[in-house]
Amino acid sequence: FYVFASPAPPSQSSPPPPPPSPPSPPPPSASPSPPPPSASPQPETYTYEVRQMNAECAFQWKNLGEYASAELCSLAAGVAGCTTFMFSSAYTSWGCRCCSEPDPPKEHSLWTLYNVLPCSDPSVTCVLPGTRLLSAIGTAQAFCDGPTDAEANFAAATALQGLIPARDAYLATDPTFASALDTSMSISATVLSKSASGMCNEPATACNDGAVLFHWLRGLLLLIDRNASRALIDSAPRAALFEAHHVYLADGNWMDDNTVQLTESMYDDLPLHLRVDGVLYEAQFATMTVRDSFRCGGDHSSDGLLGGLTERGYNVFKMDVGDGTEEAFGCTGASVRGDHSMTVIRHEVAHQFDRVVQADTRMSALFDGLKASAAVTDDWLRLNCRAGGPDEFFKGAPQEIIASQVGNQYLLSSSTQLHVAVDRLVGGSSAVALGWVLFHLEMFASEDGTRSRMYESAAGLDLSVAADGTAAVLCVILRRDGVGRIGGVTVPGCGGELTISYATASSTALPSSAITTYVDGSTSDGWSCDVDPAVVICDVPSPPPPPPPTSPSPPSASPSPPPPFVPPSPPPPSLPPPP
């Protein structure tokens, strides 16, 4: 407000004063502040109840895709507006299927009908995934204070196995889950750090189920941190293996450091395409489990709690390098013993190479052609001592062909395998055997096809040397013929090229002859080279680490939307289950 003084009365001689200026208008009132924006509505979350066992919908509406559990199916079904759904825990590949009409249900022993229940309904009791996560992590937090409870640890590991792999779905539906995930990561890191420093009352073992609980604490941190700094704080060799090759060794810290380091060295020597497109295909990392190290005596209940972290993994035996050896070339006329522990690891890693072969039209055609051509024992390089021969076994279990012939032999002593195969071709007993070795050279070839890798253990070069689990890489030069097949193999230091001829011009033809061609043009039948490690073993540049997978949203980020709906997929539910 403005206050104006009254003017003094004018004197008679003074002129009249000018009229007063009009008062300034009051300042405009400030615009009212807009009301604070209303909080975004929290996403609805859902739970479920069994409507009827051994039953399917009277009429189906849509197939929402494959989910690992009825709980995850219920979340997707609720978002889709379904009130009932059918799910098969025995055959999750059949999908999560909404009902348009649940009644009258049809009888089916492998389906179960469920009702979808919204957690916003006051009559529905929901324990949110975030609450369950914090409860399980709370058990881990209490572990170091002891005495620990094996039953509680097992239950917590079971809960984490259901929650951690499905975190994206829970982030999308549970408003408490992001915060719970952040808290759980912090607690997991603290517990593992205290354990590494000896600050827990007892170690995490198979018998107190702390080992399997810690497995899930590590898995959570590896998935979100995307490095091993917190998850594997108690083992530098395991951390180095993960950082170099995205392989998580889940062994409850059982293996000795030498075995872990030799495993890393084996991965160092593999071509990048076999690691990325085979071992790690479409996975953030692969898990190498030692299942026996989580077992307490005859109790195998923890076996089912080790899987599910990522899409890729394999299991190896509970043994260290030096615990024993295996004869890799039994009944072939050659003899090389490989360390048993590394043989098993190489075998299981080579299983992962099947994906690379199956994804390559040319390689899969070579594989199928060799498998179809094999008929007698000499056509196979492994299991030659098997009663009845190896043919029936390998054709009945083709997934063992690469694992056995590459994992047990080629990665141990490629030169011995090549000698056996060439001798069989020259002797007339098999052309298929050399076809397999050429196939192995193709698997390990460079992108331009001019080079490949062979592997040689000290025991393979000198039978007086004990197998120690190591194998060096041999630099091999490949010469291609006009069809693109391997026409020559040169191992530096051998003094000549192994020259290969084929019976026909087909790209999948079997070799018909193998001779050694020397620099002066002279030749001799077969492969006459004895590998000289002083000349042949060469340094392979350290391989680059696999490219990092697409980064997931951090726990505090906006959740990913639920997966898109997919149309219903036959087979119809009334059909018998697939074998």
C-alpha positions as CSV (number, residue, x, y, z in Angstrom):
1,F,0.0,0.0,0.0
2,Y,1.1,3.6,-0.6
3,V,0.6,6.4,2.0
4,F,0.2,10.0,0.8
5,A,0.9,13.0,3.1
6,S,-1.7,15.7,3.2
7,P,-0.5,18.8,1.3
8,A,0.2,22.1,3.2
9,P,-2.4,24.9,2.8
10,P,-1.3,27.2,0.0
11,S,-0.1,30.8,0.8
12,Q,-1.9,33.7,-0.9
13,S,1.1,34.7,-2.9
14,S,2.1,31.3,-4.1
15,P,0.8,30.0,-7.4
16,P,-1.4,27.1,-7.1
17,P,0.5,23.8,-7.0
18,P,0.3,21.5,-9.9
19,P,-2.2,18.7,-9.6
20,P,-0.7,15.7,-7.9
21,S,0.6,13.0,-10.1
22,P,-1.6,10.0,-10.1
23,P,-0.3,7.2,-7.9
24,S,1.6,4.4,-9.5
25,P,-0.5,1.4,-10.0
26,P,0.3,-1.4,-7.6
27,P,2.6,-4.0,-9.0
28,P,0.8,-6.9,-10.6
29,S,0.3,-9.8,-8.3
30,A,2.6,-12.7,-9.0
31,S,1.2,-15.6,-10.9
32,P,0.2,-18.3,-8.6
33,S,2.7,-21.2,-8.5
34,P,1.4,-24.2,-10.5
35,P,0.5,-27.1,-8.3
36,P,3.3,-29.8,-8.1
37,P,2.8,-32.4,-10.7
38,S,1.0,-35.4,-9.5
39,A,3.2,-38.5,-9.1
40,S,3.1,-40.9,-12.0
41,P,0.8,-43.7,-11.2
42,Q,2.7,-46.8,-10.0
43,P,2.4,-49.8,-12.3
44,E,0.0,-52.4,-11.2
45,T,1.5,-55.7,-10.1
46,Y,-0.1,-59.0,-9.9
47,T,0.0,-62.4,-8.2
48,Y,-1.9,-65.6,-8.9
49,E,-3.7,-68.5,-7.4
50,V,-4.3,-72.0,-8.8
51,R,-7.8,-72.2,-10.3
52,Q,-7.6,-75.9,-11.3
53,M,-4.8,-78.5,-11.6
54,N,-4.5,-80.8,-14.6
55,A,-6.7,-78.5,-16.8
56,E,-6.5,-76.1,-19.7
57,C,-8.8,-73.3,-20.9
58,A,-12.1,-74.0,-22.5
59,F,-11.0,-71.4,-25.1
60,Q,-7.6,-69.7,-25.4
61,W,-7.1,-66.0,-26.2
62,K,-3.4,-65.4,-26.8
63,N,0.0,-66.9,-26.1
64,L,2.1,-64.3,-24.3
65,G,5.4,-66.2,-24.9
66,E,7.7,-68.3,-22.8
67,Y,8.2,-67.6,-19.1
68,A,10.2,-69.5,-16.5
69,S,7.5,-69.6,-13.9
70,A,3.8,-69.2,-13.2
71,E,4.6,-66.1,-11.3
72,L,6.2,-64.4,-14.3
73,C,3.4,-65.6,-16.5
74,S,0.9,-64.0,-14.1
75,L,2.7,-60.6,-14.3
76,A,2.5,-60.7,-18.1
77,A,-1.0,-61.9,-18.1
78,G,-2.1,-59.1,-15.7
79,V,-0.5,-56.4,-17.9
80,A,-2.2,-58.0,-21.0
81,G,-5.6,-57.7,-19.2
82,C,-6.1,-61.5,-18.7
83,T,-8.0,-62.7,-15.7
84,T,-7.1,-66.4,-16.2
85,F,-4.2,-68.2,-17.8
86,M,-2.8,-71.7,-18.3
87,F,0.8,-72.6,-17.7
88,S,2.8,-75.8,-17.8
89,S,5.8,-76.0,-15.4
90,A,6.9,-79.2,-17.1
91,Y,7.0,-77.6,-20.6
92,T,7.5,-73.9,-20.3
93,S,8.2,-73.7,-24.0
94,W,4.5,-74.2,-24.6
95,G,4.1,-70.6,-23.4
96,C,1.9,-68.5,-21.1
97,R,-1.6,-68.6,-22.5
98,C,-4.5,-66.4,-21.6
99,C,-8.0,-67.8,-21.5
100,S,-10.9,-66.1,-23.3
101,E,-13.1,-68.6,-21.5
102,P,-11.7,-70.7,-18.7
103,D,-14.9,-72.8,-18.1
104,P,-15.7,-75.5,-18.6
105,P,-12.0,-76.5,-18.4
106,K,-10.6,-79.3,-20.5
107,E,-8.7,-82.1,-18.7
108,H,-4.9,-82.1,-19.4
109,S,-2.3,-83.6,-17.1
110,L,0.4,-81.1,-18.0
111,W,-1.4,-77.8,-17.8
112,T,-2.6,-75.9,-14.8
113,L,-5.2,-73.1,-14.8
114,Y,-4.5,-70.0,-12.7
115,N,-6.4,-66.8,-11.7
116,V,-4.7,-63.4,-12.0
117,L,-5.1,-61.3,-8.9
118,P,-4.3,-57.6,-8.8
119,C,-2.3,-56.6,-5.8
120,S,-4.3,-53.3,-5.6
121,D,-7.3,-55.3,-4.5
122,P,-7.5,-54.9,-0.7
123,S,-8.7,-58.5,-0.4
124,V,-5.5,-59.8,-2.1
125,T,-2.4,-60.4,-0.1
126,C,0.8,-59.8,-2.1
127,V,4.4,-60.2,-1.0
128,L,6.1,-58.0,-3.5
129,P,9.2,-59.3,-5.3
130,G,11.2,-56.4,-3.8
131,T,10.2,-57.6,-0.3
132,R,11.2,-61.1,-1.0
133,L,14.5,-60.0,-2.4
134,L,15.3,-58.0,0.7
135,S,14.3,-60.9,2.9
136,A,16.7,-63.3,1.1
137,I,19.5,-60.8,1.2
138,G,18.8,-60.3,4.9
139,T,19.6,-64.0,5.4
140,A,22.9,-63.4,3.7
141,Q,23.6,-60.4,5.8
142,A,23.1,-62.4,8.9
143,F,25.4,-65.1,7.7
144,C,28.6,-63.6,9.0
145,D,27.1,-63.0,12.5
146,G,26.4,-66.7,12.9
147,P,25.6,-69.3,13.9
148,T,24.3,-69.8,10.4
149,D,21.2,-71.8,9.5
150,A,21.7,-74.1,6.5
151,E,18.0,-74.4,5.9
152,A,17.6,-70.6,5.9
153,N,20.6,-70.3,3.5
154,F,19.1,-72.8,1.1
155,A,15.7,-71.1,1.2
156,A,17.4,-67.7,0.5
157,A,19.4,-69.1,-2.4
158,T,16.2,-70.6,-3.8
159,A,14.5,-67.2,-3.6
160,L,17.4,-65.5,-5.3
161,Q,17.4,-68.0,-8.1
162,G,13.8,-67.1,-8.8
163,L,14.3,-63.3,-8.5
164,I,17.6,-62.3,-10.0
165,P,17.3,-63.8,-13.5
166,A,13.8,-62.3,-13.7
167,R,14.8,-58.8,-12.5
168,D,13.7,-57.0,-15.7
169,A,10.2,-58.3,-15.3
170,Y,10.0,-57.3,-11.7
171,L,11.5,-53.8,-12.4
172,A,8.6,-53.3,-14.8
173,T,5.9,-54.3,-12.4
174,D,7.0,-53.8,-8.8
175,P,7.7,-50.2,-7.8
176,T,9.8,-51.3,-4.9
177,F,12.1,-53.6,-6.8
178,A,14.7,-51.0,-8.1
179,S,15.4,-49.8,-4.6
180,A,15.5,-53.3,-3.2
181,L,18.0,-54.3,-6.0
182,D,20.3,-51.4,-5.1
183,T,20.2,-52.3,-1.4
184,S,20.8,-56.0,-2.2
185,M,23.8,-55.2,-4.3
186,S,25.4,-53.1,-1.5
187,I,24.7,-55.8,1.1
188,S,26.0,-58.6,-1.2
189,A,29.3,-56.7,-1.7
190,T,29.7,-56.1,2.1
191,V,29.0,-59.8,2.9
192,L,31.5,-61.0,0.3
193,S,34.1,-58.5,1.5
194,K,33.7,-59.5,5.1
195,S,34.0,-63.2,4.2
196,A,37.2,-62.5,2.1
197,S,38.7,-60.7,5.1
198,G,37.9,-63.6,7.5
199,M,35.3,-61.5,9.4
200,C,32.6,-64.1,9.3
201,N,32.1,-66.6,12.2
202,E,32.4,-69.5,9.7
203,P,33.2,-70.0,6.1
204,A,30.6,-70.5,3.4
205,T,30.6,-74.3,2.7
206,A,28.5,-76.9,1.0
207,C,27.2,-78.3,4.3
208,N,25.9,-75.0,5.6
209,D,24.6,-74.0,2.2
210,G,26.6,-70.8,2.4
211,A,28.4,-71.8,-0.7
212,V,25.3,-71.8,-2.9
213,L,24.0,-68.7,-1.2
214,F,27.2,-66.8,-2.0
215,H,27.0,-68.1,-5.5
216,W,23.9,-66.0,-6.0
217,L,25.4,-63.0,-4.3
218,R,28.3,-63.2,-6.7
219,G,25.9,-63.7,-9.6
220,L,23.9,-60.6,-8.8
221,L,27.0,-58.4,-8.7
222,L,28.4,-59.9,-11.9
223,L,25.2,-59.3,-13.7
224,I,24.8,-55.7,-12.6
225,D,28.4,-54.5,-12.1
226,R,29.5,-56.3,-15.3
227,N,32.9,-56.8,-13.7
228,A,34.4,-58.9,-10.9
229,S,35.7,-56.3,-8.6
230,R,33.1,-56.9,-5.9
231,A,31.8,-60.3,-6.8
232,L,35.1,-62.1,-6.8
233,I,37.0,-60.0,-4.3
234,D,38.3,-63.1,-2.6
235,S,40.0,-64.7,-5.6
236,A,42.3,-62.8,-8.0
237,P,42.7,-65.7,-10.4
238,R,38.9,-66.1,-10.7
239,A,38.5,-62.4,-11.2
240,A,41.1,-62.4,-13.9
241,L,39.3,-65.3,-15.7
242,F,36.1,-63.3,-15.6
243,E,37.6,-60.0,-16.8
244,A,39.5,-61.6,-19.6
245,H,36.9,-64.0,-20.9
246,H,33.5,-63.4,-19.2
247,V,33.6,-66.8,-17.7
248,Y,32.4,-67.1,-14.1
249,L,33.9,-70.1,-12.2
250,A,31.3,-71.2,-9.8
251,D,33.1,-73.7,-7.6
252,G,32.7,-72.4,-4.1
253,N,36.4,-71.5,-4.3
254,W,37.3,-75.2,-4.5
255,M,39.8,-75.3,-7.4
256,D,43.4,-74.3,-6.8
257,D,44.9,-71.2,-8.3
258,N,47.0,-73.2,-10.8
259,T,44.0,-74.9,-12.3
260,V,42.1,-71.6,-12.6
261,Q,45.1,-69.9,-14.3
262,L,45.5,-72.8,-16.7
263,T,41.8,-72.5,-17.6
264,E,42.4,-68.8,-18.4
265,S,45.4,-69.7,-20.5
266,M,43.3,-72.2,-22.5
267,Y,40.8,-69.5,-23.2
268,D,43.6,-67.1,-24.2
269,D,44.6,-69.5,-27.0
270,L,41.1,-70.0,-28.5
271,P,40.1,-67.9,-31.5
272,L,37.8,-65.1,-30.7
273,H,34.9,-66.4,-32.9
274,L,34.8,-69.7,-30.9
275,R,34.6,-67.8,-27.6
276,V,32.1,-65.2,-28.7
277,D,29.9,-67.2,-31.0
278,G,30.3,-70.4,-29.1
279,V,31.0,-70.2,-25.4
280,L,29.3,-66.8,-24.9
281,Y,26.6,-66.8,-27.6
282,E,23.9,-64.3,-26.7
283,A,24.9,-64.3,-23.0
284,Q,26.4,-61.7,-20.7
285,F,28.8,-64.3,-19.4
286,A,29.1,-68.1,-19.2
287,T,29.1,-70.0,-15.9
288,M,31.6,-72.9,-15.4
289,T,30.2,-74.8,-12.5
290,V,31.9,-77.5,-10.4
291,R,28.7,-79.0,-9.1
292,D,30.3,-81.5,-6.8
293,S,31.9,-78.7,-4.8
294,F,28.4,-77.6,-3.7
295,R,27.4,-81.1,-2.5
296,C,27.5,-82.1,1.2
297,G,28.3,-85.8,1.2
298,G,25.4,-87.5,-0.6
299,D,23.1,-84.5,-0.5
300,H,22.7,-83.2,-4.1
301,S,19.9,-80.8,-3.3
302,S,22.0,-77.8,-4.3
303,D,22.4,-79.1,-7.9
304,G,19.2,-77.4,-8.9
305,L,20.3,-74.0,-7.5
306,L,23.4,-73.5,-9.7
307,G,21.8,-72.7,-13.1
308,G,19.9,-69.8,-14.4
309,L,22.3,-66.9,-14.1
310,T,22.7,-66.6,-17.9
311,E,21.9,-68.6,-20.9
312,R,25.3,-70.3,-21.2
313,G,27.2,-72.6,-18.9
314,Y,28.7,-76.0,-18.5
315,N,29.8,-78.3,-15.6
316,V,33.2,-79.9,-14.9
317,F,34.5,-82.4,-12.5
318,K,35.8,-81.7,-9.0
319,M,39.5,-82.2,-9.6
320,D,42.6,-80.1,-10.0
321,V,45.5,-80.2,-12.5
322,G,47.8,-82.9,-11.4
323,D,45.2,-85.2,-9.9
324,G,45.4,-87.7,-12.8
325,T,45.8,-88.2,-16.5
326,E,43.7,-89.7,-19.4
327,E,44.9,-91.5,-22.5
328,A,43.6,-89.4,-25.4
329,F,44.5,-91.7,-28.3
330,G,43.6,-95.2,-27.0
331,C,43.6,-98.0,-29.7
332,T,44.8,-95.6,-32.4
333,G,48.4,-96.7,-32.6
334,A,49.5,-93.4,-30.9
335,S,49.7,-92.5,-27.2
336,V,49.4,-89.1,-25.5
337,R,48.2,-88.7,-22.0
338,G,46.4,-85.5,-21.1
339,D,45.9,-84.0,-17.6
340,H,42.5,-85.3,-16.5
341,S,41.2,-82.0,-15.1
342,M,42.1,-79.9,-18.2
343,T,40.8,-82.7,-20.5
344,V,37.4,-82.4,-18.9
345,I,37.5,-78.6,-19.1
346,R,38.5,-78.7,-22.8
347,H,35.8,-81.3,-23.5
348,E,33.0,-79.2,-22.0
349,V,34.3,-76.0,-23.6
350,A,34.4,-77.7,-27.0
351,H,30.7,-78.6,-26.6
352,Q,30.1,-74.9,-27.0
353,F,31.7,-74.9,-30.5
354,D,28.7,-76.8,-31.8
355,R,26.8,-73.4,-32.0
356,V,29.5,-72.0,-34.3
357,V,29.2,-75.0,-36.7
358,Q,25.4,-75.0,-36.7
359,A,25.3,-71.3,-37.6
360,D,27.6,-71.7,-40.6
361,T,26.1,-73.4,-43.6
362,R,29.4,-74.6,-45.0
363,M,30.7,-75.9,-41.7
364,S,27.4,-77.7,-40.9
365,A,27.5,-79.3,-44.4
366,L,31.0,-80.5,-43.8
367,F,30.0,-81.9,-40.4
368,D,26.9,-83.7,-41.7
369,G,28.8,-85.1,-44.6
370,L,31.6,-86.6,-42.4
371,K,29.1,-88.0,-39.9
372,A,27.1,-89.6,-42.8
373,S,30.3,-91.0,-44.4
374,A,31.6,-92.6,-41.2
375,A,30.9,-96.3,-40.8
376,V,33.8,-98.1,-39.2
377,T,36.1,-97.6,-36.2
378,D,38.9,-96.0,-38.2
379,D,36.6,-93.2,-39.4
380,W,36.5,-91.9,-35.9
381,L,39.5,-90.5,-34.0
382,R,38.2,-91.1,-30.5
383,L,36.7,-94.0,-28.5
384,N,38.5,-96.6,-30.7
385,C,38.7,-99.0,-27.8
386,R,34.9,-99.0,-27.3
387,A,33.2,-102.4,-27.5
388,G,31.4,-102.5,-30.8
389,G,33.3,-99.4,-32.0
390,P,32.5,-95.7,-31.7
391,D,30.2,-95.4,-34.8
392,E,26.9,-96.2,-33.1
393,F,27.8,-94.0,-30.1
394,F,28.7,-90.9,-32.1
395,K,25.8,-91.2,-34.5
396,G,23.4,-91.6,-31.5
397,A,25.0,-88.7,-29.6
398,P,26.3,-86.3,-32.3
399,Q,26.7,-83.6,-29.7
400,E,29.8,-85.6,-28.5
401,I,31.7,-85.6,-31.8
402,I,33.3,-82.2,-31.5
403,A,33.6,-82.3,-27.7
404,S,35.5,-85.6,-27.9
405,Q,37.6,-85.3,-31.0
406,V,38.5,-81.6,-30.5
407,G,38.3,-81.3,-26.7
408,N,40.0,-84.5,-25.8
409,Q,42.5,-84.7,-28.7
410,Y,42.9,-81.7,-31.0
411,L,43.4,-79.2,-28.2
412,L,45.9,-81.6,-26.6
413,S,48.0,-82.8,-29.5
414,S,46.8,-81.8,-32.9
415,S,50.0,-83.2,-34.6
416,T,49.3,-86.6,-33.1
417,Q,45.7,-86.5,-34.4
418,L,47.0,-85.4,-37.8
419,H,49.5,-88.3,-37.9
420,V,46.9,-90.9,-37.0
421,A,44.5,-89.6,-39.7
422,V,47.1,-89.3,-42.5
423,D,48.4,-92.8,-41.7
424,R,44.9,-94.2,-42.0
425,L,44.4,-92.5,-45.4
426,V,47.7,-93.7,-46.7
427,G,47.1,-97.2,-45.3
428,G,43.6,-97.3,-47.0
429,S,41.6,-97.8,-43.8
430,S,39.8,-94.4,-43.8
431,A,39.6,-91.1,-45.6
432,V,37.0,-89.8,-43.2
433,A,39.5,-89.5,-40.3
434,L,41.6,-87.0,-42.2
435,G,38.4,-85.3,-43.2
436,W,37.7,-84.7,-39.5
437,V,41.2,-83.1,-38.9
438,L,40.7,-80.8,-41.9
439,F,37.3,-79.9,-40.4
440,H,39.0,-79.0,-37.1
441,L,41.5,-76.8,-39.0
442,E,38.6,-75.1,-40.6
443,M,37.0,-74.5,-37.2
444,F,40.1,-72.8,-35.9
445,A,40.9,-70.9,-39.1
446,S,41.4,-67.2,-39.4
447,E,38.6,-65.1,-41.0
448,D,40.4,-65.0,-44.3
449,G,41.1,-68.7,-44.2
450,T,44.8,-68.5,-44.7
451,R,45.9,-69.5,-41.2
452,S,44.8,-71.8,-38.4
453,R,45.9,-73.1,-35.0
454,M,47.1,-76.4,-33.9
455,Y,47.8,-77.2,-30.2
456,E,50.6,-79.2,-28.6
457,S,51.2,-80.2,-25.1
458,A,54.7,-81.0,-23.9
459,A,53.5,-84.6,-23.4
460,G,52.5,-84.7,-27.1
461,L,55.9,-83.7,-28.2
462,D,57.9,-85.9,-25.8
463,L,56.4,-88.9,-24.1
464,S,58.9,-88.7,-21.3
465,V,57.4,-85.4,-20.2
466,A,54.6,-85.6,-17.7
467,A,51.2,-84.1,-18.7
468,D,50.9,-80.8,-16.8
469,G,47.7,-79.5,-18.4
470,T,49.4,-76.9,-20.7
471,A,49.3,-76.8,-24.5
472,A,51.1,-74.4,-26.8
473,V,49.7,-72.9,-30.0
474,L,51.2,-73.9,-33.3
475,C,51.0,-71.4,-36.2
476,V,49.7,-73.2,-39.2
477,I,49.6,-71.9,-42.8
478,L,46.7,-73.1,-45.0
479,R,46.7,-73.2,-48.8
480,R,43.4,-73.3,-50.5
481,D,42.5,-75.1,-53.8
482,G,40.3,-73.7,-56.5
483,V,37.1,-74.8,-54.7
484,G,38.2,-73.2,-51.4
485,R,39.1,-76.5,-49.7
486,I,42.3,-76.9,-47.7
487,G,44.8,-78.0,-50.3
488,G,47.9,-77.7,-48.2
489,V,48.9,-77.4,-44.5
490,T,52.3,-76.0,-43.5
491,V,53.6,-76.2,-40.0
492,P,56.7,-74.0,-39.7
493,G,59.7,-76.1,-38.9
494,C,58.4,-79.2,-40.6
495,G,60.3,-78.6,-43.8
496,G,57.5,-79.2,-46.2
497,E,53.8,-78.9,-46.9
498,L,51.2,-81.6,-46.3
499,T,49.5,-81.5,-49.7
500,I,45.9,-82.8,-49.8
501,S,44.1,-84.0,-52.9
502,Y,40.4,-84.8,-53.2
503,A,38.5,-87.4,-55.2
504,T,35.9,-85.0,-56.7
505,A,35.4,-81.2,-57.0
506,S,32.7,-81.2,-54.4
507,S,33.3,-78.8,-51.5
508,T,32.4,-81.6,-49.1
509,A,34.5,-84.3,-50.9
510,L,36.7,-86.6,-48.8
511,P,40.5,-86.4,-49.2
512,S,41.9,-89.0,-51.6
513,S,45.6,-88.5,-51.0
514,A,48.1,-86.9,-48.6
515,I,51.7,-86.3,-49.4
516,T,54.6,-84.2,-48.0
517,T,55.8,-81.7,-50.6
518,Y,59.3,-80.4,-49.9
519,V,60.9,-77.1,-50.9
520,D,62.9,-78.8,-53.6
521,G,59.8,-80.3,-55.2
522,S,60.3,-83.9,-54.0
523,T,57.5,-85.7,-52.2
524,S,56.9,-88.5,-49.9
525,D,53.7,-90.4,-48.9
526,G,52.0,-89.3,-45.8
527,W,53.2,-86.6,-43.3
528,S,56.8,-87.1,-42.4
529,C,57.2,-84.2,-40.1
530,D,58.1,-84.5,-36.4
531,V,57.1,-81.3,-34.7
532,D,60.0,-79.4,-33.2
533,P,58.8,-77.3,-30.4
534,A,61.8,-75.0,-30.5
535,V,60.8,-73.9,-34.0
536,V,57.1,-74.5,-34.3
537,I,55.6,-73.1,-31.1
538,C,54.9,-69.5,-31.7
539,D,53.5,-66.6,-29.8
540,V,49.9,-65.8,-30.5
541,P,49.0,-62.2,-29.7
542,S,46.8,-61.9,-26.6
543,P,43.3,-62.1,-27.8
544,P,41.0,-59.1,-27.3
545,P,38.3,-59.6,-24.7
546,P,34.9,-60.5,-26.1
547,P,32.8,-57.4,-26.9
548,P,30.7,-56.4,-24.0
549,P,27.0,-57.3,-24.3
550,T,24.4,-54.6,-24.5
551,S,24.4,-52.8,-21.1
552,P,21.2,-53.4,-19.1
553,S,19.4,-50.6,-17.4
554,P,20.8,-49.9,-14.0
555,P,18.4,-50.7,-11.1
556,S,17.4,-47.1,-10.7
557,A,16.6,-46.6,-14.4
558,S,13.2,-46.8,-15.9
559,P,12.2,-50.4,-16.2
560,S,12.1,-52.1,-19.6
561,P,8.7,-52.6,-21.0
562,P,7.3,-56.1,-20.9
563,P,8.1,-58.4,-23.8
564,P,5.8,-58.0,-26.9
565,F,3.0,-60.3,-27.3
566,V,3.5,-63.2,-29.7
567,P,0.7,-65.1,-31.5
568,P,-0.3,-68.4,-30.2
569,S,2.0,-71.2,-31.2
570,P,1.0,-74.8,-31.9
571,P,1.3,-77.6,-30.9
572,P,-2.2,-77.7,-29.5
573,P,-2.2,-78.3,-25.8
574,S,-4.1,-81.6,-26.2
575,L,-1.1,-83.2,-28.0
576,P,1.4,-85.3,-26.1
577,P,4.4,-83.5,-24.8
578,P,7.5,-83.4,-27.0
579,P,10.2,-85.9,-26.2
